[in-house]
């Protein structure tokens, strides 16, 4: 037998009265509906100083990958969507009420199908739990507040990711030389998918499942696309960095596809971009001979950058270029006492560019796993901080 009472819910169009339907069956008869945990964790700039509940909620939903964005740029002024209306207009108004699909549709203005789709996303990421009582499916915000729900999600996300990166660590071939050159200091927005192991698809092995569960294949990958798997295994076994072009040619792929795959792995903190210092002498030699032939010694000493080097180094390079006796090995020997940064500047002034390669972000599996977990911990800490601020803003 159903009884009705009224609940007040805030909605973008104003305050609405929504009937609450109580169920006759006791709590003990309810069954929790299982859902495989899956979360897309994305690092966005913090909404510093904002106390606007809508801005804070949008940031949380974005950071949990619940709202599709074309890039990892976040401004805080995006238009609020259906998922935002469900959380703001219902779950944050009365977190433990037990909202069914019809009530949520009334609060958000969504159809039954649309509401079901949005609630599936909230359940999968762990923000919402669902109880089944006969034909009724009722949803609550876990823990009764956003900060409690995000805290529970953080614990589950960290445990799940730790499990998955331990699988990844087993693929890495240890190397004493892989990390010999310092990586480029470049800020890359962290983004990774976290999903517990599920049923394996036919024709796919554990590595395929891991790559997919970490979100490395992208959103629109073909079922038979193994490019990311091949790139990851190649870099995990290689001791030296490889250029994007070399990786593309290795697997007969276009450079653009290889580039996009590598960028997803960089965002997940699995690989990093590093200068290929062993290629500097080759490119300096090519630039030096080209500029000597086209512009002469005076230009090389002034605008060509040789004048910034030690006199013995510049004289040796000029003499070799004039006689035509230079080669890559001789340039490498002459530049040996010159600091790497000065060699990079010389290459730039000669019209060249520092070649960069891609390498795995650790000498062994443990280091790679530690790097991924460190980035994830930072993003999860930010989520907890903003969730706490959201609760405070709502209370105020």
N, C-alpha and C positions, 0 to 999 in steps of 0.2 A: 504494500500500500504506500502511495506517495503522499508526502505532505509538502506544502510550499511555504516559503517565507521570502522576503525580499532582501537583496544585497545591493549596496551602492557601488557602482563601478565607474571610474573615470574613463572617458572616451574623448578622442580629439574633438568630437562635435558637441561635447558637454557631458553632464552626469546622467547616467541611465540606471534605471531600476531593473535588476535581473532576478528572476525567480530562482531560488535555491531548492533543488529537489533532494530531499533526504531519502535514504534507502532503508527499507525495513530490515535487511539482513545485518547481522552484527559484523564488527570488524574482523572477527576471527575467520569469517567465511570468505574474505576477500583474498584473491590470489594476485601476487605481483607478476605483471607481464614482463618477461625477459626481453632484453634488447642488447645487441652487440655494441660495445663501447667504441665510438669513433669520433675523433675530434680533429679539426684543422686548426692548428695553433699558428697565429700570424702576429708578428711584432709590428705594432704601429707606434708612432710618437704618442707619448702620454698626453691626455687632455689637461695639461698643467693649469691649475688654478680654477678650472671650471667646477661650479656647483650645480649646474643645470642637469636635472635628472635625465632628461631626454638625451643630452649630449653624452653623458656618462654611460647610459644604457646602450646607445648606438655604438660607442667605442667597445664595450664588452662583447656585443654580438658580432661586431666586425672582427675583433681579435680572436674569437672562437670560430671564425670561418663560416658563420651562419648566414651572412649576407654576401652575395656575390659581388666582387669588385674587379675591375679590369686591371688595376695596378695596386701596389702596396702603399700608395699615397693616401693619407687620411687627413681630412680638413675639419670634420665635425659638423658640417652644414649640409650633409646629405639628406635627401628626403626620406622621411620615416616610412618604412614598408609594413607589410602585413605582420611579420614576425614581431616587429617592434610594438605594434598595436596590441597583439596578444599578451605580450609580457607586461607592457605598461598599463594596459587597460583592464587586465584581469589578474594575472599571477602576482604582480606586485601590490595590487589592491588588497587581496586576501590570499596569501600564499598557500595556506593549508586548508582552504575551503573544500577542495575536491571538485575541480571544474570538469564538466563533461564537454563533449564536442559542440553540442548545441549552445551551451552557455558561452563558450569561447567564441563561437561564431557570432553570437549576439553582441559580445563585447568588442569584437574586432571588425565586424562587417564582412567576414569571409564566408564562403560557402562551406558546406560540410567537407567536401573533398579538399578544399584549400586549407581548412583548419587541420584536418588529419595529416596533410603533408607537412605543415609547419610543426605540429606536435611530434611527428616522427623525428625531425631534426633535433628538437629540444631533448627528446628522450635519448637519442643516440649519443649526444655529447655529454649527457649526465646532469644537465641542469634541472630536468623534470623527471619525476618518477610517476608511474601509472599503476593503478590498482584496477583489477577486473572483478566485478561483482555481478554475475549473471550477464545481462546484456549491457550493463553499464561499464564504461571505462572512465575513470575519474583521474585527473591529473593534479599534482601539487608541485610547488617549487620546493626542491629538496632542502631540508633543514629549516624551512620557514622564512628564509630571507635570501637576498642575492649573495651576501657575503658568505653565508653558510653553504649555499649551493656551489659557489665557485671554490670554496675551500675543499668540499668533497670531490669536485671535479679535478682539482689540482692533485690531490692524493692519488686518484685513480689514473690520471694522465701520466704522472711521473712513474708510477709502478709499471704501467703498460709500456711506456717508452723505454724504460730501463730494460725490460724484457726483450723488446725488439732490437735495441742497439747491441745487446749481448749477442744476438744472432748475427748482426752485421759484423761485429768484431771478429767472429770466426772466419770471415771471408778475407781478412786482411793479412797479407804476407808481411811479416816484420822486416824492416829495413833500417840499417844504420846510416844510410846516405840520403834517404828520401827528404829529410828535413834539414839538409845541409845549408840551404839558402833561406834567408828570412823572407817570409811572405809579404806581399804588398799590403800596406795598411789602408784598407778600404772598407768602409762601413757597408755591410750588406744586410738588408732586412731579413730577419729570421722567419722562415715559414716551413712548417713540417706537418704532415698528417700523422696522427697517433691512433692506431686501431689494434685491438686485440686480435690474435690469430683466429681466423674463421675457417669454414669449410673450404678446402682447396679445390679450385676449378680443374676440370679435366684438361690434361695436357700442360699443366703448370706445376712447377716444383716449388720448394720452399723459398728459393731466391726470388722467383717471380712474385710470389705472394708478399714477400717482405718489401720489394720495390714498390708494389702497388699500395700496400698498407701505409708506407711512408709518404705517399703522394708524389713519388718521383716521376711517374709516367705522365702526369698532367691530367686535366679534366676530360679531354676528348681523345684519349689514346685508343688505338685499335687493339683488339684482343690479342692479335698476333705480333704486336709491336714489341720487340725485345731490345731496342736501342739502348735504353737506360741501363738495363741489366748488363749488356755487353760493355758499356762504358764503365760502369761501376766495377765490374770484375777486372777489366783491363787496368784501371787506375789502382785497384787494390793489390795487384800483383806487380806493378811497375815501380821501380826505384827512382826514376827520373821524371820530371814534368814533361807533359806532351802538349803541343799546341792544339788549338781547336781544329786547324786544318789537318794535322796529322791524325787526330782522332776520327775526323770525318772520313778521311781516305782509308783508314784502317778498317772501317766497317762499311765502306762504299755508300756513305750517306752524304747528304748535302751539308754544307758548312752551317747553314741556318738552323737545321734540325739538331745538329750536334751542339750548337751554341745554346739553343733553348733547353736542351736536356742538361747540359752542364750548369746553366744558371739555376735550374731547379735544385740540383745537388749542392750548389754553392749556398743557396738560400737555406737549405737544410743543414748547413755547417759540416757537410761531409767532405767537400773538396775546397781548395782555395787556389787563388791566382798568385803566381810567383814569377819573378823575373828570371829569364833563362840566361844567366850570366855567362855560360859557356858559349853562347852565340854572339856575345858582344864583339869579340875580336873579328869574327867573320863579317859582321855588318859594318864595323869601323873600317876594315880593309876595303870593302866595296865602296863605301862613301868617300874614303880618302882618295882612292884612285880616280873615282868619277869627278870629284871636285878639283883635283890636281890637274886633270886633263881639261876641264871646262873653265876653271877660274884662276888657277895658278897658285904659286907659293904665298904671295902676299895676302891673298884672300884667306888661305888656310891658316896663316899665322894670326890674322885679325878676327874676322867674322867666323872663320872655320873652327876656332877654339883651340888650335895648337898652342897659341901664345899663353894660354892659361896653365899649360902643363910645365913640368920641370924642363929646363933647357935641353938636357941630354935626351929626354924622351922625344921632344918635338924635333930636334935635329935628326935623330935616328929615323923617325917616321918620314920626314921630308927627304932625307938622302935616299932612303929606300924607294920612295915614290918617284923621285927624279931618275934614278938608275933603272927603275923597273924591276928591282930585285926583291920587292916585298912579296910576302905571301901570308896566308892566315896564321901559320905557325909563328912566323917572325913577329907579326903584329901582336900576337898573344904574349910572346916573350918580352917585347918592348914595354907593353902595358902592364906587365906583372906587378911592378912596384906602385902603380897608380891605384888609388882607392876606387872601389866599385862605383860610388856615386859620381866621382869625377869622370869615369869611363862612360857612364850614362849621359852625362852632360855633353861630353865630346861627341857621342853618337848623335845626340839631338842637333847639335850645331852643324854637323856634317850632313844633315838632312835625313837621318835615319830615325827609327823608332825602336825603343827597347822591346825586344820580343818577350812575350809572356806565355807561360805554359800553365797547365792545370795539373795539380797533384792531389793525392789523398791528404786530408788534414791531420796526419799523425804518423809517427814512425811505426806504430803497431795498432792493433784493434782497440786496446784499452784507451789509448790517447784519443782516437777518433770518437769513441763512445763518450769519453769525459767531455770533449768539446761540445758534442751535441747536447748532452745533459746540462752543461753549464748555460748554454743559450736558452734551453727550454725553461730552466729554473728562473732565469731572469724574466722571461715573458710571463710565466705563471705568477711570479711575485707582483708584477705590474697588474695582472688581472685581479689578484686579491686586494691590492691597494685601491683600485678604482671601484671594485664591488663594495668595499667598506665605505667609500665616499658616497656611492649611490644610496646605500642604506641611510647614511647620515642626512643626505639631501632630502630623502623621502620623509624621514622623521621630522626634519625641520619644517 
